[in-house]
Amino acid sequence: MRWLPFEIHPDTPPEGAPKPFSPEEWPQVRERLKRLGQEVGLPIDPPQHNVNSRFALETAELVRAQKADDEAGTFCHHVSRAFFTEHADISKRGVIVPIAEHFGISASDVETAWHERRFSPTVDAFIEDGHRAGVRGVPAMGWPNRRAIVGLMSPTELVLRLHNEAPERLRE
C-alpha cells in the first residue's frame, strides 16, 4: 500500500474554517463517521472545524524522501490520528514537527523544506493524479490507472469494491 497526499480543502485559511454542515446536520454526520470508524477499528471523533493540511502533506513527502514509502504512510497515520482523535490542528508546526522528529526528521529539515516549498510540486502532482482518478475526499483507495474508491466504508464493502475494480489478473 502507498499513501499519497490529497488536499481536501485547499482553500481553508490558516485559522481554519467550520465544516460545511448546519448545526442540525453535524451531529448525524459525526455519529455516522464515528460508527464507521468503530467498524474498522479507528477510534475517531471528527472535529467540527477544518484545518489547512498543506504543511502536513508536504512534510509527509519529506518523510517519504528521507525514509521511504512505509514511513511516509505511518507518518500520515500519526497525523490522521492526531487530527481525528485529539482534534490537533495539523496546520501548526508545533503539531507536525514533533511527529516528523519521531521518524528521525529534524525540525530544521522540516522548516527548510517548508520554507523552500521543496515538496509543493510533488504534492500538487499527486493531487492532480487523484482528481483524475475521481478522488474528491478521503479515505480514497484503488489500483493504479483505475477509478478511486472514495469514502469511509465497512471492510466488507471496501474489499468488494476493491475486488470489483482490480485488474483482471488480480481477480482470480
CYANA upper distance limits for C-alpha pairs under 8 A (distance plus 0.5 A):
  2 ARG  CA     69 ASP  CA      6.87
  2 ARG  CA     70 ASP  CA      7.89
  2 ARG  CA     73 GLY  CA      7.27
  3 TRP  CA     69 ASP  CA      7.83
  3 TRP  CA     72 ALA  CA      7.60
  3 TRP  CA     73 GLY  CA      5.59
  3 TRP  CA     76 CYS  CA      8.05
  4 LEU  CA    126 PHE  CA      7.18
  5 PRO  CA     57 LEU  CA      6.28
  5 PRO  CA     60 ALA  CA      8.44
  5 PRO  CA    123 VAL  CA      6.63
  5 PRO  CA    126 PHE  CA      6.81
  5 PRO  CA    127 ILE  CA      7.03
  6 PHE  CA     57 LEU  CA      8.14
  6 PHE  CA    123 VAL  CA      8.08
  6 PHE  CA    126 PHE  CA      7.61
  6 PHE  CA    127 ILE  CA      5.66
  6 PHE  CA    130 GLY  CA      7.61
  6 PHE  CA    137 GLY  CA      8.36
  6 PHE  CA    138 VAL  CA      8.29
  7 GLU  CA     53 SER  CA      7.11
  7 GLU  CA     54 ARG  CA      7.35
  7 GLU  CA     57 LEU  CA      8.26
  7 GLU  CA    127 ILE  CA      7.37
  8 ILE  CA    136 ARG  CA      7.60
  8 ILE  CA    137 GLY  CA      6.30
  8 ILE  CA    138 VAL  CA      8.04
  9 HIS  CA     50 ASN  CA      8.24
  9 HIS  CA     52 ASN  CA      7.39
 10 PRO  CA     52 ASN  CA      7.13
 10 PRO  CA     53 SER  CA      8.29
 10 PRO  CA     54 ARG  CA      8.02
 11 ASP  CA     52 ASN  CA      8.22
 12 THR  CA     16 GLY  CA      6.23
 12 THR  CA     17 ALA  CA      6.66
 12 THR  CA     50 ASN  CA      7.60
 12 THR  CA     51 VAL  CA      6.82
 12 THR  CA     52 ASN  CA      5.78
 13 PRO  CA     17 ALA  CA      7.41
 13 PRO  CA     51 VAL  CA      8.10
 13 PRO  CA     52 ASN  CA      7.06
 14 PRO  CA     51 VAL  CA      7.76
 14 PRO  CA     52 ASN  CA      6.75
 14 PRO  CA     91 SER  CA      7.76
 15 GLU  CA     51 VAL  CA      7.77
 16 GLY  CA     49 HIS  CA      7.20
 16 GLY  CA     50 ASN  CA      5.97
 16 GLY  CA     51 VAL  CA      4.92
 16 GLY  CA     52 ASN  CA      6.86
 17 ALA  CA     49 HIS  CA      6.19
 17 ALA  CA     50 ASN  CA      5.65
 17 ALA  CA     51 VAL  CA      7.08
 18 PRO  CA     48 GLN  CA      6.70
 18 PRO  CA     49 HIS  CA      4.97
 18 PRO  CA     50 ASN  CA      6.28
 19 LYS  CA     48 GLN  CA      6.11
 19 LYS  CA     49 HIS  CA      5.92
 19 LYS  CA     50 ASN  CA      6.35
 21 PHE  CA     25 GLU  CA      6.19
 21 PHE  CA     26 TRP  CA      6.03
 22 SER  CA     26 TRP  CA      6.59
 23 PRO  CA     27 PRO  CA      7.97
 24 GLU  CA     28 GLN  CA      8.43
 25 GLU  CA     29 VAL  CA      6.87
 26 TRP  CA     30 ARG  CA      6.41
 26 TRP  CA     48 GLN  CA      8.14
 27 PRO  CA     31 GLU  CA      6.58
 28 GLN  CA     32 ARG  CA      6.65
 29 VAL  CA     33 LEU  CA      6.77
 30 ARG  CA     34 LYS  CA      6.63
 30 ARG  CA     45 ASP  CA      7.78
 30 ARG  CA     46 PRO  CA      6.71
 31 GLU  CA     35 ARG  CA      6.54
 32 ARG  CA     36 LEU  CA      6.69
 33 LEU  CA     37 GLY  CA      6.47
 33 LEU  CA     44 ILE  CA      8.21
 33 LEU  CA     45 ASP  CA      8.37
 33 LEU  CA     46 PRO  CA      7.81
 33 LEU  CA    152 LEU  CA      8.05
 34 LYS  CA     38 GLN  CA      6.68
 34 LYS  CA     43 PRO  CA      7.82
 34 LYS  CA     44 ILE  CA      6.20
 34 LYS  CA     45 ASP  CA      6.48
 34 LYS  CA     46 PRO  CA      7.86
 35 ARG  CA     39 GLU  CA      6.85
 36 LEU  CA     40 VAL  CA      7.11
 36 LEU  CA    152 LEU  CA      7.21
 36 LEU  CA    153 MET  CA      6.83
 36 LEU  CA    154 SER  CA      7.05
 37 GLY  CA     41 GLY  CA      6.57
 37 GLY  CA     42 LEU  CA      5.12
 37 GLY  CA     43 PRO  CA      6.56
 37 GLY  CA     44 ILE  CA      6.50
 37 GLY  CA    152 LEU  CA      8.12
 38 GLN  CA     42 LEU  CA      5.95
 38 GLN  CA     43 PRO  CA      6.46
 38 GLN  CA     44 ILE  CA      8.15
 39 GLU  CA    154 SER  CA      6.86
 39 GLU  CA    155 PRO  CA      8.24
 40 VAL  CA    154 SER  CA      7.03
 40 VAL  CA    155 PRO  CA      6.91
 43 PRO  CA     85 THR  CA      7.19
 44 ILE  CA     81 ARG  CA      8.13
 44 ILE  CA     84 PHE  CA      5.66
 44 ILE  CA     85 THR  CA      5.53
 45 ASP  CA     84 PHE  CA      6.05
 45 ASP  CA     85 THR  CA      5.95
 45 ASP  CA     87 HIS  CA      8.46
 46 PRO  CA     83 PHE  CA      8.40
 46 PRO  CA     84 PHE  CA      5.66
 46 PRO  CA     85 THR  CA      7.74
 46 PRO  CA     87 HIS  CA      8.07
 47 PRO  CA     83 PHE  CA      8.20
 47 PRO  CA     84 PHE  CA      7.15
 47 PRO  CA     87 HIS  CA      6.40
 51 VAL  CA     89 ASP  CA      6.98
 51 VAL  CA     90 ILE  CA      7.41
 51 VAL  CA     91 SER  CA      6.70
 52 ASN  CA     90 ILE  CA      7.91
 52 ASN  CA     91 SER  CA      5.88
 53 SER  CA     57 LEU  CA      6.69
 53 SER  CA     90 ILE  CA      6.66
 53 SER  CA     91 SER  CA      5.93
 54 ARG  CA     58 GLU  CA      6.64
 54 ARG  CA     91 SER  CA      7.55
 55 PHE  CA     59 THR  CA      6.59
 55 PHE  CA     90 ILE  CA      8.24
 55 PHE  CA     91 SER  CA      6.41
 55 PHE  CA     92 LYS  CA      8.23
 55 PHE  CA     93 ARG  CA      8.26
 55 PHE  CA     96 ILE  CA      8.38
 55 PHE  CA    114 TRP  CA      7.62
 56 ALA  CA     60 ALA  CA      6.67
 56 ALA  CA     79 VAL  CA      7.98
 56 ALA  CA     90 ILE  CA      6.87
 56 ALA  CA     91 SER  CA      7.14
 56 ALA  CA     96 ILE  CA      6.77
 57 LEU  CA     61 GLU  CA      7.12
 57 LEU  CA    123 VAL  CA      7.50
 58 GLU  CA     62 LEU  CA      7.02
 58 GLU  CA    114 TRP  CA      7.72
 58 GLU  CA    117 ARG  CA      8.40
 58 GLU  CA    119 PHE  CA      5.89
 58 GLU  CA    120 SER  CA      6.75
 58 GLU  CA    123 VAL  CA      6.97
 59 THR  CA     63 VAL  CA      6.82
 59 THR  CA     96 ILE  CA      8.28
 59 THR  CA    100 ALA  CA      7.96
 59 THR  CA    110 VAL  CA      6.99
 59 THR  CA    113 ALA  CA      8.29
 59 THR  CA    114 TRP  CA      8.00
 59 THR  CA    119 PHE  CA      8.32
 60 ALA  CA     64 ARG  CA      6.70
 60 ALA  CA     72 ALA  CA      6.00
 60 ALA  CA     75 PHE  CA      7.02
 60 ALA  CA     76 CYS  CA      7.11
 61 GLU  CA     65 ALA  CA      6.57
 61 GLU  CA     72 ALA  CA      7.44
 61 GLU  CA    119 PHE  CA      6.79
 61 GLU  CA    122 THR  CA      8.16
 61 GLU  CA    123 VAL  CA      8.02
 62 LEU  CA     66 GLN  CA      6.70
 62 LEU  CA    110 VAL  CA      7.90
 62 LEU  CA    113 ALA  CA      7.84
 62 LEU  CA    119 PHE  CA      7.50
 63 VAL  CA     67 LYS  CA      6.02
 63 VAL  CA     68 ALA  CA      7.46
 63 VAL  CA     71 GLU  CA      7.30
 63 VAL  CA     72 ALA  CA      5.85
 63 VAL  CA     75 PHE  CA      8.05
 63 VAL  CA    100 ALA  CA      7.71
 63 VAL  CA    103 PHE  CA      8.01
 63 VAL  CA    105 ILE  CA      7.47
 64 ARG  CA     68 ALA  CA      4.88
 64 ARG  CA     69 ASP  CA      5.76
 64 ARG  CA     70 ASP  CA      8.36
 64 ARG  CA     71 GLU  CA      7.15
 64 ARG  CA     72 ALA  CA      5.31
 66 GLN  CA    105 ILE  CA      8.31
 67 LYS  CA     71 GLU  CA      6.52
 67 LYS  CA     72 ALA  CA      7.80
 68 ALA  CA     72 ALA  CA      6.89
 69 ASP  CA     73 GLY  CA      6.66
 70 ASP  CA     74 THR  CA      6.79
 71 GLU  CA     75 PHE  CA      6.48
 71 GLU  CA    103 PHE  CA      7.89
 72 ALA  CA     76 CYS  CA      6.71
 73 GLY  CA     77 HIS  CA      6.75
 74 THR  CA     78 HIS  CA      6.78
 75 PHE  CA     79 VAL  CA      6.76
 75 PHE  CA     99 ILE  CA      7.64
 75 PHE  CA    100 ALA  CA      7.68
 75 PHE  CA    103 PHE  CA      8.06
 76 CYS  CA     80 SER  CA      6.52
 77 HIS  CA     81 ARG  CA      6.58
 78 HIS  CA     82 ALA  CA      6.67
 78 HIS  CA     99 ILE  CA      7.68
 79 VAL  CA     83 PHE  CA      6.78
 79 VAL  CA     90 ILE  CA      7.50
 79 VAL  CA     96 ILE  CA      7.87
 79 VAL  CA     99 ILE  CA      7.91
 80 SER  CA     84 PHE  CA      6.38
 81 ARG  CA     85 THR  CA      5.91
 81 ARG  CA     86 GLU  CA      7.57
 82 ALA  CA     86 GLU  CA      5.50
 82 ALA  CA     87 HIS  CA      6.82
 82 ALA  CA     88 ALA  CA      5.85
 82 ALA  CA     90 ILE  CA      8.10
 83 PHE  CA     87 HIS  CA      5.10
 83 PHE  CA     88 ALA  CA      5.25
 83 PHE  CA     89 ASP  CA      7.03
 83 PHE  CA     90 ILE  CA      6.94
 84 PHE  CA     88 ALA  CA      8.26
 88 ALA  CA     95 VAL  CA      7.52
 89 ASP  CA     95 VAL  CA      7.38
 90 ILE  CA     95 VAL  CA      6.41
 90 ILE  CA     96 ILE  CA      6.75
 91 SER  CA     95 VAL  CA      8.18
 91 SER  CA     96 ILE  CA      8.14
 92 LYS  CA     96 ILE  CA      6.98
 93 ARG  CA     97 VAL  CA      5.98
 94 GLY  CA     98 PRO  CA      7.39
 95 VAL  CA     99 ILE  CA      7.42
 96 ILE  CA    100 ALA  CA      6.75
 97 VAL  CA    101 GLU  CA      6.58
 97 VAL  CA    106 SER  CA      8.44
 97 VAL  CA    107 ALA  CA      6.29
 97 VAL  CA    110 VAL  CA      7.32
 98 PRO  CA    102 HIS  CA      6.77
 98 PRO  CA    107 ALA  CA      8.26
 99 ILE  CA    103 PHE  CA      7.51
100 ALA  CA    104 GLY  CA      7.22
100 ALA  CA    105 ILE  CA      5.82
100 ALA  CA    106 SER  CA      7.76
100 ALA  CA    107 ALA  CA      8.15
100 ALA  CA    110 VAL  CA      8.21
101 GLU  CA    105 ILE  CA      5.24
101 GLU  CA    106 SER  CA      6.03
101 GLU  CA    107 ALA  CA      7.14
105 ILE  CA    109 ASP  CA      7.10
105 ILE  CA    110 VAL  CA      7.59
106 SER  CA    110 VAL  CA      6.92
107 ALA  CA    111 GLU  CA      6.63
108 SER  CA    112 THR  CA      6.45
109 ASP  CA    113 ALA  CA      6.51
110 VAL  CA    114 TRP  CA      6.59
111 GLU  CA    115 HIS  CA      6.42
112 THR  CA    116 GLU  CA      6.53
113 ALA  CA    117 ARG  CA      6.23
113 ALA  CA    118 ARG  CA      5.64
113 ALA  CA    119 PHE  CA      7.55
114 TRP  CA    118 ARG  CA      7.08
114 TRP  CA    119 PHE  CA      8.22
119 PHE  CA    123 VAL  CA      6.75
120 SER  CA    124 ASP  CA      6.57
121 PRO  CA    125 ALA  CA      6.62
122 THR  CA    126 PHE  CA      6.83
123 VAL  CA    127 ILE  CA      6.64
124 ASP  CA    128 GLU  CA      6.67
125 ALA  CA    129 ASP  CA      6.72
126 PHE  CA    130 GLY  CA      6.62
127 ILE  CA    131 HIS  CA      6.74
128 GLU  CA    132 ARG  CA      6.84
129 ASP  CA    133 ALA  CA      6.82
130 GLY  CA    134 GLY  CA      6.82
130 GLY  CA    135 VAL  CA      5.60
130 GLY  CA    136 ARG  CA      8.49
130 GLY  CA    148 ALA  CA      8.35
131 HIS  CA    135 VAL  CA      5.62
131 HIS  CA    136 ARG  CA      7.35
133 ALA  CA    145 ASN  CA      7.98
133 ALA  CA    146 ARG  CA      7.01
133 ALA  CA    147 ARG  CA      5.22
133 ALA  CA    148 ALA  CA      5.92
134 GLY  CA    147 ARG  CA      6.42
134 GLY  CA    148 ALA  CA      6.18
135 VAL  CA    140 ALA  CA      6.94
135 VAL  CA    148 ALA  CA      6.44
135 VAL  CA    149 ILE  CA      8.15
135 VAL  CA    150 VAL  CA      6.84
136 ARG  CA    150 VAL  CA      7.76
137 GLY  CA    150 VAL  CA      6.90
137 GLY  CA    151 GLY  CA      7.20
138 VAL  CA    150 VAL  CA      6.68
138 VAL  CA    151 GLY  CA      6.18
138 VAL  CA    152 LEU  CA      7.93
139 PRO  CA    150 VAL  CA      6.38
139 PRO  CA    151 GLY  CA      5.77
139 PRO  CA    152 LEU  CA      6.59
140 ALA  CA    148 ALA  CA      6.57
140 ALA  CA    149 ILE  CA      5.89
140 ALA  CA    150 VAL  CA      4.73
140 ALA  CA    151 GLY  CA      6.67
141 MET  CA    148 ALA  CA      6.08
141 MET  CA    149 ILE  CA      5.69
141 MET  CA    150 VAL  CA      7.02
142 GLY  CA    146 ARG  CA      7.21
142 GLY  CA    147 ARG  CA      7.37
142 GLY  CA    148 ALA  CA      5.44
142 GLY  CA    149 ILE  CA      6.35
142 GLY  CA    162 LEU  CA      6.98
142 GLY  CA    165 GLU  CA      8.05
143 TRP  CA    147 ARG  CA      8.20
143 TRP  CA    148 ALA  CA      7.97
143 TRP  CA    162 LEU  CA      8.37
143 TRP  CA    165 GLU  CA      7.91
143 TRP  CA    166 ALA  CA      6.96
143 TRP  CA    167 PRO  CA      8.28
146 ARG  CA    165 GLU  CA      7.64
147 ARG  CA    165 GLU  CA      8.30
149 ILE  CA    161 ARG  CA      7.79
149 ILE  CA    162 LEU  CA      8.02
153 MET  CA    157 GLU  CA      6.83
153 MET  CA    158 LEU  CA      6.77
154 SER  CA    158 LEU  CA      6.71
155 PRO  CA    159 VAL  CA      6.58
156 THR  CA    160 LEU  CA      6.72
157 GLU  CA    161 ARG  CA      6.62
158 LEU  CA    162 LEU  CA      6.52
159 VAL  CA    163 HIS  CA      6.45
160 LEU  CA    164 ASN  CA      6.67
161 ARG  CA    165 GLU  CA      6.71
162 LEU  CA    166 ALA  CA      6.41
163 HIS  CA    171 ARG  CA      6.90
164 ASN  CA    171 ARG  CA      8.37
166 ALA  CA    170 LEU  CA      6.56
166 ALA  CA    171 ARG  CA      6.75
167 PRO  CA    171 ARG  CA      7.27
168 GLU  CA    172 GLU  CA      7.87
